[in-house]
Amino acid sequence: MHNLLVVLQCILAVAIIAVVLIQPGKMDGFTNFSGGVTDTFFAKNKSKTRESMLIRLTAILGFLFAVVTVLLNMSKFK
């Protein structure tokens, strides 16, 4: 069981790194200081974009990584 959790944790770690590296940069955040309105089609429908899918996938992988880490620590003390 311990070996399976270690392998699963390594796979999740590599998956998190890959998903984070695929995400686009957030450098456009500095343009909002000028007071520009970002009321575009993509701003309104952000839940359907590739970027939002990657953010959601990162959160899910992070949660799974945390669960596997807790399980791994619990299995170590048995």
Gaussian input, Z-matrix of N, CA and C with variables (Angstrom, degrees):
# hf/3-21g

backbone

0 1
 N
 C     1     B1
 C     2     B2     1     A1
 N     3     B3     2     A2     1     D1
 C     4     B4     3     A3     2     D2
 C     5     B5     4     A4     3     D3
 N     6     B6     5     A5     4     D4
 C     7     B7     6     A6     5     D5
 C     8     B8     7     A7     6     D6
 N     9     B9     8     A8     7     D7
 C    10    B10     9     A9     8     D8
 C    11    B11    10    A10     9     D9
 N    12    B12    11    A11    10    D10
 C    13    B13    12    A12    11    D11
 C    14    B14    13    A13    12    D12
 N    15    B15    14    A14    13    D13
 C    16    B16    15    A15    14    D14
 C    17    B17    16    A16    15    D15
 N    18    B18    17    A17    16    D16
 C    19    B19    18    A18    17    D17
 C    20    B20    19    A19    18    D18
 N    21    B21    20    A20    19    D19
 C    22    B22    21    A21    20    D20
 C    23    B23    22    A22    21    D21
 N    24    B24    23    A23    22    D22
 C    25    B25    24    A24    23    D23
 C    26    B26    25    A25    24    D24
 N    27    B27    26    A26    25    D25
 C    28    B28    27    A27    26    D26
 C    29    B29    28    A28    27    D27
 N    30    B30    29    A29    28    D28
 C    31    B31    30    A30    29    D29
 C    32    B32    31    A31    30    D30
 N    33    B33    32    A32    31    D31
 C    34    B34    33    A33    32    D32
 C    35    B35    34    A34    33    D33
 N    36    B36    35    A35    34    D34
 C    37    B37    36    A36    35    D35
 C    38    B38    37    A37    36    D36
 N    39    B39    38    A38    37    D37
 C    40    B40    39    A39    38    D38
 C    41    B41    40    A40    39    D39
 N    42    B42    41    A41    40    D40
 C    43    B43    42    A42    41    D41
 C    44    B44    43    A43    42    D42
 N    45    B45    44    A44    43    D43
 C    46    B46    45    A45    44    D44
 C    47    B47    46    A46    45    D45
 N    48    B48    47    A47    46    D46
 C    49    B49    48    A48    47    D47
 C    50    B50    49    A49    48    D48
 N    51    B51    50    A50    49    D49
 C    52    B52    51    A51    50    D50
 C    53    B53    52    A52    51    D51
 N    54    B54    53    A53    52    D52
 C    55    B55    54    A54    53    D53
 C    56    B56    55    A55    54    D54
 N    57    B57    56    A56    55    D55
 C    58    B58    57    A57    56    D56
 C    59    B59    58    A58    57    D57
 N    60    B60    59    A59    58    D58
 C    61    B61    60    A60    59    D59
 C    62    B62    61    A61    60    D60
 N    63    B63    62    A62    61    D61
 C    64    B64    63    A63    62    D62
 C    65    B65    64    A64    63    D63
 N    66    B66    65    A65    64    D64
 C    67    B67    66    A66    65    D65
 C    68    B68    67    A67    66    D66
 N    69    B69    68    A68    67    D67
 C    70    B70    69    A69    68    D68
 C    71    B71    70    A70    69    D69
 N    72    B72    71    A71    70    D70
 C    73    B73    72    A72    71    D71
 C    74    B74    73    A73    72    D72
 N    75    B75    74    A74    73    D73
 C    76    B76    75    A75    74    D74
 C    77    B77    76    A76    75    D75
 N    78    B78    77    A77    76    D76
 C    79    B79    78    A78    77    D77
 C    80    B80    79    A79    78    D78
 N    81    B81    80    A80    79    D79
 C    82    B82    81    A81    80    D80
 C    83    B83    82    A82    81    D81
 N    84    B84    83    A83    82    D82
 C    85    B85    84    A84    83    D83
 C    86    B86    85    A85    84    D84
 N    87    B87    86    A86    85    D85
 C    88    B88    87    A87    86    D86
 C    89    B89    88    A88    87    D87
 N    90    B90    89    A89    88    D88
 C    91    B91    90    A90    89    D89
 C    92    B92    91    A91    90    D90
 N    93    B93    92    A92    91    D91
 C    94    B94    93    A93    92    D92
 C    95    B95    94    A94    93    D93
 N    96    B96    95    A95    94    D94
 C    97    B97    96    A96    95    D95
 C    98    B98    97    A97    96    D96
 N    99    B99    98    A98    97    D97
 C   100   B100    99    A99    98    D98
 C   101   B101   100   A100    99    D99
 N   102   B102   101   A101   100   D100
 C   103   B103   102   A102   101   D101
 C   104   B104   103   A103   102   D102
 N   105   B105   104   A104   103   D103
 C   106   B106   105   A105   104   D104
 C   107   B107   106   A106   105   D105
 N   108   B108   107   A107   106   D106
 C   109   B109   108   A108   107   D107
 C   110   B110   109   A109   108   D108
 N   111   B111   110   A110   109   D109
 C   112   B112   111   A111   110   D110
 C   113   B113   112   A112   111   D111
 N   114   B114   113   A113   112   D112
 C   115   B115   114   A114   113   D113
 C   116   B116   115   A115   114   D114
 N   117   B117   116   A116   115   D115
 C   118   B118   117   A117   116   D116
 C   119   B119   118   A118   117   D117
 N   120   B120   119   A119   118   D118
 C   121   B121   120   A120   119   D119
 C   122   B122   121   A121   120   D120
 N   123   B123   122   A122   121   D121
 C   124   B124   123   A123   122   D122
 C   125   B125   124   A124   123   D123
 N   126   B126   125   A125   124   D124
 C   127   B127   126   A126   125   D125
 C   128   B128   127   A127   126   D126
 N   129   B129   128   A128   127   D127
 C   130   B130   129   A129   128   D128
 C   131   B131   130   A130   129   D129
 N   132   B132   131   A131   130   D130
 C   133   B133   132   A132   131   D131
 C   134   B134   133   A133   132   D132
 N   135   B135   134   A134   133   D133
 C   136   B136   135   A135   134   D134
 C   137   B137   136   A136   135   D135
 N   138   B138   137   A137   136   D136
 C   139   B139   138   A138   137   D137
 C   140   B140   139   A139   138   D138
 N   141   B141   140   A140   139   D139
 C   142   B142   141   A141   140   D140
 C   143   B143   142   A142   141   D141
 N   144   B144   143   A143   142   D142
 C   145   B145   144   A144   143   D143
 C   146   B146   145   A145   144   D144
 N   147   B147   146   A146   145   D145
 C   148   B148   147   A147   146   D146
 C   149   B149   148   A148   147   D147
 N   150   B150   149   A149   148   D148
 C   151   B151   150   A150   149   D149
 C   152   B152   151   A151   150   D150
 N   153   B153   152   A152   151   D151
 C   154   B154   153   A153   152   D152
 C   155   B155   154   A154   153   D153
 N   156   B156   155   A155   154   D154
 C   157   B157   156   A156   155   D155
 C   158   B158   157   A157   156   D156
 N   159   B159   158   A158   157   D157
 C   160   B160   159   A159   158   D158
 C   161   B161   160   A160   159   D159
 N   162   B162   161   A161   160   D160
 C   163   B163   162   A162   161   D161
 C   164   B164   163   A163   162   D162
 N   165   B165   164   A164   163   D163
 C   166   B166   165   A165   164   D164
 C   167   B167   166   A166   165   D165
 N   168   B168   167   A167   166   D166
 C   169   B169   168   A168   167   D167
 C   170   B170   169   A169   168   D168
 N   171   B171   170   A170   169   D169
 C   172   B172   171   A171   170   D170
 C   173   B173   172   A172   171   D171
 N   174   B174   173   A173   172   D172
 C   175   B175   174   A174   173   D173
 C   176   B176   175   A175   174   D174
 N   177   B177   176   A176   175   D175
 C   178   B178   177   A177   176   D176
 C   179   B179   178   A178   177   D177
 N   180   B180   179   A179   178   D178
 C   181   B181   180   A180   179   D179
 C   182   B182   181   A181   180   D180
 N   183   B183   182   A182   181   D181
 C   184   B184   183   A183   182   D182
 C   185   B185   184   A184   183   D183
 N   186   B186   185   A185   184   D184
 C   187   B187   186   A186   185   D185
 C   188   B188   187   A187   186   D186
 N   189   B189   188   A188   187   D187
 C   190   B190   189   A189   188   D188
 C   191   B191   190   A190   189   D189
 N   192   B192   191   A191   190   D190
 C   193   B193   192   A192   191   D191
 C   194   B194   193   A193   192   D192
 N   195   B195   194   A194   193   D193
 C   196   B196   195   A195   194   D194
 C   197   B197   196   A196   195   D195
 N   198   B198   197   A197   196   D196
 C   199   B199   198   A198   197   D197
 C   200   B200   199   A199   198   D198
 N   201   B201   200   A200   199   D199
 C   202   B202   201   A201   200   D200
 C   203   B203   202   A202   201   D201
 N   204   B204   203   A203   202   D202
 C   205   B205   204   A204   203   D203
 C   206   B206   205   A205   204   D204
 N   207   B207   206   A206   205   D205
 C   208   B208   207   A207   206   D206
 C   209   B209   208   A208   207   D207
 N   210   B210   209   A209   208   D208
 C   211   B211   210   A210   209   D209
 C   212   B212   211   A211   210   D210
 N   213   B213   212   A212   211   D211
 C   214   B214   213   A213   212   D212
 C   215   B215   214   A214   213   D213
 N   216   B216   215   A215   214   D214
 C   217   B217   216   A216   215   D215
 C   218   B218   217   A217   216   D216
 N   219   B219   218   A218   217   D217
 C   220   B220   219   A219   218   D218
 C   221   B221   220   A220   219   D219
 N   222   B222   221   A221   220   D220
 C   223   B223   222   A222   221   D221
 C   224   B224   223   A223   222   D222
 N   225   B225   224   A224   223   D223
 C   226   B226   225   A225   224   D224
 C   227   B227   226   A226   225   D225
 N   228   B228   227   A227   226   D226
 C   229   B229   228   A228   227   D227
 C   230   B230   229   A229   228   D228
 N   231   B231   230   A230   229   D229
 C   232   B232   231   A231   230   D230
 C   233   B233   232   A232   231   D231

   B1=1.4477
   B2=1.5272
   B3=1.3264
   B4=1.4619
   B5=1.5274
   B6=1.3257
   B7=1.4678
   B8=1.5256
   B9=1.3191
   B10=1.4604
   B11=1.5252
   B12=1.3216
   B13=1.4592
   B14=1.5214
   B15=1.3239
   B16=1.4703
   B17=1.5229
   B18=1.3272
   B19=1.4655
   B20=1.5323
   B21=1.3222
   B22=1.4651
   B23=1.5191
   B24=1.3178
   B25=1.4587
   B26=1.5284
   B27=1.3111
   B28=1.4632
   B29=1.5230
   B30=1.3189
   B31=1.4616
   B32=1.5270
   B33=1.3383
   B34=1.4574
   B35=1.5266
   B36=1.3170
   B37=1.4693
   B38=1.5212
   B39=1.3213
   B40=1.4668
   B41=1.5301
   B42=1.3289
   B43=1.4652
   B44=1.5266
   B45=1.3281
   B46=1.4664
   B47=1.5194
   B48=1.3149
   B49=1.4667
   B50=1.5225
   B51=1.3223
   B52=1.4649
   B53=1.5247
   B54=1.3214
   B55=1.4658
   B56=1.5273
   B57=1.3191
   B58=1.4630
   B59=1.5258
   B60=1.3188
   B61=1.4678
   B62=1.5221
   B63=1.3195
   B64=1.4600
   B65=1.5265
   B66=1.3338
   B67=1.4592
   B68=1.5232
   B69=1.3452
   B70=1.4766
   B71=1.5201
   B72=1.3216
   B73=1.4575
   B74=1.5079
   B75=1.3123
   B76=1.4640
   B77=1.5349
   B78=1.3099
   B79=1.4561
   B80=1.5216
   B81=1.3195
   B82=1.4518
   B83=1.5229
   B84=1.3044
   B85=1.4542
   B86=1.5104
   B87=1.3391
   B88=1.4500
   B89=1.5162
   B90=1.3110
   B91=1.4592
   B92=1.5206
   B93=1.3201
   B94=1.4613
   B95=1.5201
   B96=1.3309
   B97=1.4579
   B98=1.5143
   B99=1.3170
   B100=1.4594
   B101=1.5262
   B102=1.3018
   B103=1.4547
   B104=1.5119
   B105=1.3028
   B106=1.4531
   B107=1.5193
   B108=1.3118
   B109=1.4623
   B110=1.5179
   B111=1.3228
   B112=1.4646
   B113=1.5206
   B114=1.3060
   B115=1.4556
   B116=1.5260
   B117=1.3073
   B118=1.4564
   B119=1.5182
   B120=1.3095
   B121=1.4549
   B122=1.5173
   B123=1.3365
   B124=1.4600
   B125=1.5199
   B126=1.3256
   B127=1.4593
   B128=1.5216
   B129=1.3223
   B130=1.4629
   B131=1.5183
   B132=1.3226
   B133=1.4661
   B134=1.5212
   B135=1.3090
   B136=1.4588
   B137=1.5184
   B138=1.3240
   B139=1.4567
   B140=1.5229
   B141=1.3190
   B142=1.4551
   B143=1.5282
   B144=1.3099
   B145=1.4529
   B146=1.5236
   B147=1.3133
   B148=1.4662
   B149=1.5272
   B150=1.3259
   B151=1.4595
   B152=1.5281
   B153=1.3195
   B154=1.4635
   B155=1.5312
   B156=1.3368
   B157=1.4609
   B158=1.5321
   B159=1.3299
   B160=1.4611
   B161=1.5274
   B162=1.3203
   B163=1.4670
   B164=1.5257
   B165=1.3219
   B166=1.4719
   B167=1.5329
   B168=1.3345
   B169=1.4670
   B170=1.5276
   B171=1.3301
   B172=1.4596
   B173=1.5235
   B174=1.3221
   B175=1.4672
   B176=1.5260
   B177=1.3237
   B178=1.4705
   B179=1.5283
   B180=1.3317
   B181=1.4681
   B182=1.5282
   B183=1.3316
   B184=1.4605
   B185=1.5147
   B186=1.3293
   B187=1.4659
   B188=1.5246
   B189=1.3391
   B190=1.4678
   B191=1.5181
   B192=1.3266
   B193=1.4613
   B194=1.5270
   B195=1.3314
   B196=1.4627
   B197=1.5256
   B198=1.3241
   B199=1.4658
   B200=1.5227
   B201=1.3249
   B202=1.4647
   B203=1.5252
   B204=1.3299
   B205=1.4640
   B206=1.5227
   B207=1.3293
   B208=1.4718
   B209=1.5265
   B210=1.3315
   B211=1.4656
   B212=1.5254
   B213=1.3215
   B214=1.4613
   B215=1.5244
   B216=1.3129
   B217=1.4715
   B218=1.5224
   B219=1.3226
   B220=1.4661
   B221=1.5306
   B222=1.3203
   B223=1.4614
   B224=1.5230
   B225=1.3114
   B226=1.4672
   B227=1.5262
   B228=1.3271
   B229=1.4517
   B230=1.5036
   B231=1.3089
   B232=1.4685
   B233=1.4947
   A1=111.16
   A2=114.83
   A3=119.89
   A4=110.61
   A5=117.41
   A6=120.74
   A7=111.84
   A8=116.87
   A9=120.89
   A10=111.04
   A11=116.93
   A12=120.54
   A13=111.83
   A14=117.07
   A15=120.28
   A16=110.24
   A17=117.14
   A18=120.99
   A19=110.16
   A20=116.88
   A21=120.99
   A22=111.28
   A23=117.37
   A24=120.76
   A25=111.50
   A26=117.30
   A27=120.40
   A28=111.55
   A29=117.26
   A30=121.36
   A31=110.61
   A32=116.68
   A33=120.12
   A34=111.61
   A35=117.46
   A36=120.56
   A37=110.93
   A38=117.09
   A39=120.74
   A40=109.94
   A41=117.27
   A42=120.93
   A43=110.89
   A44=117.84
   A45=120.92
   A46=110.12
   A47=117.07
   A48=120.86
   A49=110.56
   A50=116.97
   A51=120.60
   A52=111.45
   A53=117.45
   A54=120.32
   A55=111.04
   A56=117.57
   A57=120.40
   A58=110.61
   A59=117.12
   A60=119.50
   A61=112.53
   A62=118.10
   A63=121.57
   A64=111.27
   A65=117.76
   A66=121.07
   A67=111.13
   A68=116.09
   A69=119.27
   A70=110.95
   A71=115.86
   A72=121.61
   A73=112.07
   A74=116.24
   A75=122.11
   A76=110.93
   A77=118.44
   A78=121.08
   A79=112.99
   A80=118.52
   A81=119.73
   A82=112.32
   A83=118.57
   A84=121.98
   A85=113.33
   A86=117.95
   A87=121.26
   A88=112.18
   A89=118.51
   A90=120.36
   A91=111.49
   A92=118.09
   A93=120.69
   A94=112.09
   A95=118.96
   A96=121.34
   A97=111.66
   A98=116.92
   A99=120.15
   A100=112.18
   A101=118.46
   A102=121.61
   A103=113.77
   A104=118.46
   A105=121.62
   A106=111.53
   A107=116.20
   A108=121.33
   A109=108.58
   A110=116.89
   A111=120.95
   A112=109.67
   A113=116.10
   A114=121.26
   A115=109.25
   A116=116.92
   A117=121.92
   A118=109.74
   A119=115.73
   A120=121.14
   A121=110.72
   A122=116.70
   A123=119.96
   A124=111.75
   A125=117.75
   A126=120.08
   A127=110.66
   A128=116.87
   A129=120.32
   A130=111.96
   A131=117.94
   A132=122.55
   A133=111.42
   A134=116.47
   A135=120.35
   A136=112.95
   A137=118.30
   A138=120.46
   A139=112.03
   A140=118.27
   A141=121.37
   A142=112.91
   A143=118.29
   A144=120.74
   A145=111.59
   A146=114.74
   A147=121.45
   A148=110.25
   A149=115.91
   A150=120.13
   A151=111.48
   A152=117.02
   A153=119.34
   A154=111.18
   A155=116.33
   A156=119.54
   A157=110.41
   A158=116.88
   A159=120.19
   A160=111.92
   A161=116.98
   A162=120.54
   A163=110.12
   A164=116.07
   A165=120.41
   A166=110.37
   A167=116.67
   A168=121.12
   A169=110.69
   A170=117.52
   A171=120.96
   A172=111.10
   A173=116.75
   A174=120.22
   A175=111.22
   A176=116.88
   A177=120.52
   A178=110.53
   A179=116.34
   A180=119.55
   A181=111.20
   A182=117.06
   A183=120.49
   A184=112.15
   A185=116.59
   A186=120.85
   A187=110.51
   A188=117.08
   A189=120.25
   A190=111.58
   A191=116.95
   A192=121.10
   A193=110.39
   A194=116.96
   A195=120.61
   A196=111.13
   A197=117.11
   A198=120.50
   A199=110.45
   A200=116.95
   A201=120.10
   A202=110.30
   A203=117.70
   A204=120.49
   A205=111.25
   A206=116.34
   A207=119.41
   A208=110.40
   A209=117.21
   A210=120.27
   A211=111.96
   A212=115.67
   A213=120.02
   A214=110.87
   A215=116.85
   A216=119.85
   A217=111.26
   A218=117.59
   A219=119.65
   A220=111.29
   A221=116.94
   A222=119.42
   A223=111.81
   A224=116.55
   A225=120.21
   A226=111.54
   A227=117.52
   A228=120.90
   A229=114.35
   A230=118.30
   A231=120.87
   A232=111.84
   D1=-40.44
   D2=-179.19
   D3=-63.14
   D4=-43.20
   D5=-179.45
   D6=-65.24
   D7=-37.52
   D8=177.85
   D9=-63.96
   D10=-41.31
   D11=178.84
   D12=-67.24
   D13=-36.86
   D14=178.11
   D15=-65.35
   D16=-43.68
   D17=178.72
   D18=-64.17
   D19=-43.33
   D20=179.29
   D21=-63.57
   D22=-38.31
   D23=178.08
   D24=-66.36
   D25=-39.47
   D26=177.37
   D27=-65.16
   D28=-41.24
   D29=178.29
   D30=-64.18
   D31=-43.50
   D32=178.58
   D33=-65.31
   D34=-37.15
   D35=178.99
   D36=-63.47
   D37=-44.73
   D38=179.17
   D39=-65.95
   D40=-38.24
   D41=179.73
   D42=-65.94
   D43=-40.54
   D44=178.45
   D45=-64.07
   D46=-44.30
   D47=179.39
   D48=-60.94
   D49=-43.70
   D50=-179.11
   D51=-65.08
   D52=-43.48
   D53=-178.73
   D54=-66.65
   D55=-38.82
   D56=179.11
   D57=-66.97
   D58=-38.72
   D59=179.65
   D60=-70.64
   D61=-26.21
   D62=179.20
   D63=-74.87
   D64=-27.28
   D65=-175.98
   D66=-63.65
   D67=143.41
   D68=178.77
   D69=-72.59
   D70=159.42
   D71=179.62
   D72=-71.43
   D73=162.51
   D74=-178.25
   D75=-109.58
   D76=31.60
   D77=-177.25
   D78=-69.76
   D79=-17.11
   D80=179.17
   D81=-73.40
   D82=-4.29
   D83=178.18
   D84=-66.50
   D85=-26.01
   D86=179.96
   D87=-73.69
   D88=-20.50
   D89=179.37
   D90=-74.61
   D91=-16.91
   D92=179.30
   D93=-73.43
   D94=-14.84
   D95=177.43
   D96=-68.93
   D97=-22.73
   D98=-178.86
   D99=-78.93
   D100=-6.81
   D101=176.95
   D102=90.37
   D103=15.73
   D104=179.64
   D105=-70.49
   D106=147.09
   D107=179.58
   D108=-90.62
   D109=127.48
   D110=-179.57
   D111=-107.80
   D112=52.82
   D113=-177.91
   D114=-98.78
   D115=61.36
   D116=-177.92
   D117=-99.40
   D118=176.33
   D119=178.14
   D120=-61.50
   D121=-41.59
   D122=-178.48
   D123=-70.59
   D124=-30.15
   D125=177.51
   D126=-70.29
   D127=-35.97
   D128=-179.88
   D129=-75.47
   D130=-34.06
   D131=-176.27
   D132=-110.08
   D133=40.64
   D134=-175.70
   D135=-67.84
   D136=-23.61
   D137=-177.74
   D138=-69.94
   D139=-12.13
   D140=-177.66
   D141=-106.61
   D142=3.65
   D143=-175.71
   D144=-87.70
   D145=166.99
   D146=178.44
   D147=-64.88
   D148=-36.68
   D149=-179.33
   D150=-62.76
   D151=-42.57
   D152=179.74
   D153=-68.45
   D154=-33.20
   D155=176.62
   D156=-65.16
   D157=-40.38
   D158=178.66
   D159=-67.86
   D160=-36.37
   D161=177.29
   D162=-65.44
   D163=-43.46
   D164=179.16
   D165=-64.80
   D166=-41.65
   D167=179.32
   D168=-64.36
   D169=-37.97
   D170=177.36
   D171=-63.44
   D172=-41.82
   D173=178.99
   D174=-65.20
   D175=-41.72
   D176=179.90
   D177=-65.63
   D178=-45.26
   D179=179.49
   D180=-64.74
   D181=-37.57
   D182=177.16
   D183=-64.22
   D184=-40.89
   D185=177.46
   D186=-64.21
   D187=-45.64
   D188=178.52
   D189=-62.62
   D190=-38.39
   D191=177.84
   D192=-62.40
   D193=-41.75
   D194=179.12
   D195=-66.11
   D196=-40.75
   D197=179.01
   D198=-64.19
   D199=-43.90
   D200=179.64
   D201=-65.47
   D202=-35.97
   D203=177.88
   D204=-64.00
   D205=-42.80
   D206=177.89
   D207=-64.80
   D208=-44.61
   D209=178.13
   D210=-62.00
   D211=-37.40
   D212=178.94
   D213=-65.58
   D214=-41.15
   D215=178.05
   D216=-69.52
   D217=-35.12
   D218=178.14
   D219=-69.60
   D220=-35.65
   D221=-179.98
   D222=-73.23
   D223=-21.99
   D224=179.63
   D225=-71.40
   D226=-29.20
   D227=-177.34
   D228=-89.18
   D229=-4.62
   D230=-179.86
   D231=-80.58

